[in-house]
Amino acid sequence: MLWWRDTPPSGSCMYWAQDHYEPIPCGQKIPGARIIALDSIRLKNFRRITRPDTISYQSKGKVWYSKISGKVEFYTWGGEHPVVFDYRLKPVTKYIIDTYILSQVITSE
């Protein structure tokens, strides 16, 4: 029965709140937010990584990124970008780690 308590009610939706999805009733409005159908897997697992210095080569296949207007963001799940709709997140590569993570760690020391 534990799985039942973790399952949101049918007809639920979600919206992006800074660095994660939040559940919301589908009829509720949030100014500036896109309300989408609830996906319990994305709700639980999809986050923006706010500390990129925690990403390493072992993160390949487990971390995705976007580069929009020169700004790179990292996420824990692939798929569509949560804010810039119709933009797909890409899997992180060695090049991305070297260029946007390791080079930032070295220059900040």
JOJOZI-V881836 format. One record per residue. N is the residue number from 1. RES is the residue in one letter. SS is DSSP state (H for helix, E for strand, L for the rest). OMEGA is omega in whole degrees, -180 to 180 (NA if undefined). D_LAST is the distance of its C-alpha to the last C-alpha in Angstrom with 2 decimals. Layout:
{{N RES SS OMEGA D_LAST} {N RES SS OMEGA D_LAST}}
This chain:
{{1 M L -180 50.16} {2 L H 180 46.48} {3 W H -179 45.61} {4 W H -179 47.98} {5 R H 180 46.22} {6 D H -178 42.87} {7 T L 179 44.60} {8 P L 179 44.55} {9 P L 179 48.01} {10 S L -177 49.39} {11 G L -180 49.13} {12 S E 178 45.60} {13 C E 177 42.91} {14 M E 177 39.18} {15 Y E -179 36.76} {16 W E -179 33.01} {17 A E 177 31.44} {18 Q L -176 27.80} {19 D L 180 26.31} {20 H E 175 29.45} {21 Y E 176 33.22} {22 E E 176 35.64} {23 P E -178 39.32} {24 I E 173 41.91} {25 P E -175 45.67} {26 C L -179 46.49} {27 G L -178 48.58} {28 Q L 180 45.90} {29 K L 174 44.11} {30 I L -179 40.53} {31 P L 177 40.04} {32 G L -178 37.72} {33 A L 175 37.35} {34 R L 179 38.88} {35 I L -179 40.92} {36 I E 178 41.27} {37 A E -178 43.23} {38 L L 173 41.67} {39 D L -172 40.14} {40 S H 179 39.58} {41 I H 178 37.26} {42 R H 179 34.94} {43 L H -177 35.29} {44 K H -169 34.12} {45 N H -172 31.43} {46 F L 180 30.03} {47 R E 169 26.83} {48 R E 180 24.01} {49 I E -176 20.69} {50 T L 177 18.67} {51 R L -178 15.56} {52 P H 180 14.94} {53 D H 176 12.06} {54 T H -179 15.16} {55 I L -180 16.77} {56 S L 178 17.19} {57 Y H 177 19.82} {58 Q H 180 22.27} {59 S H 179 22.17} {60 K L -178 24.24} {61 G L -179 27.60} {62 K L -177 26.42} {63 V L 178 24.18} {64 W E -178 25.32} {65 Y E 170 23.80} {66 S E 174 25.08} {67 K E -177 24.08} {68 I E -179 26.20} {69 S L 177 26.01} {70 G L -180 22.60} {71 K E -179 21.12} {72 V E 176 20.19} {73 E E -178 21.08} {74 F E -176 21.37} {75 Y E -178 24.40} {76 T L -176 25.95} {77 W L 179 29.25} {78 G L 178 30.67} {79 G L -178 33.43} {80 E E 176 33.80} {81 H L -175 31.04} {82 P L -178 31.80} {83 V L 180 31.84} {84 V L -173 32.45} {85 F L -177 35.68} {86 D L 176 36.92} {87 Y L -177 33.39} {88 R E 173 32.57} {89 L L -178 29.23} {90 K E 178 28.24} {91 P E -180 27.05} {92 V L -179 23.44} {93 T L 177 23.29} {94 K H 180 21.13} {95 Y H -180 20.68} {96 I H 178 19.52} {97 I H 180 16.99} {98 D H -173 15.67} {99 T H -171 15.82} {100 Y H 180 14.88} {101 I H -177 12.80} {102 L H 179 11.05} {103 S H 178 10.28} {104 Q H 179 8.76} {105 V H -178 6.50} {106 I H -178 5.53} {107 T H -180 5.57} {108 S H 180 3.83} {109 E L NA 0.00}}
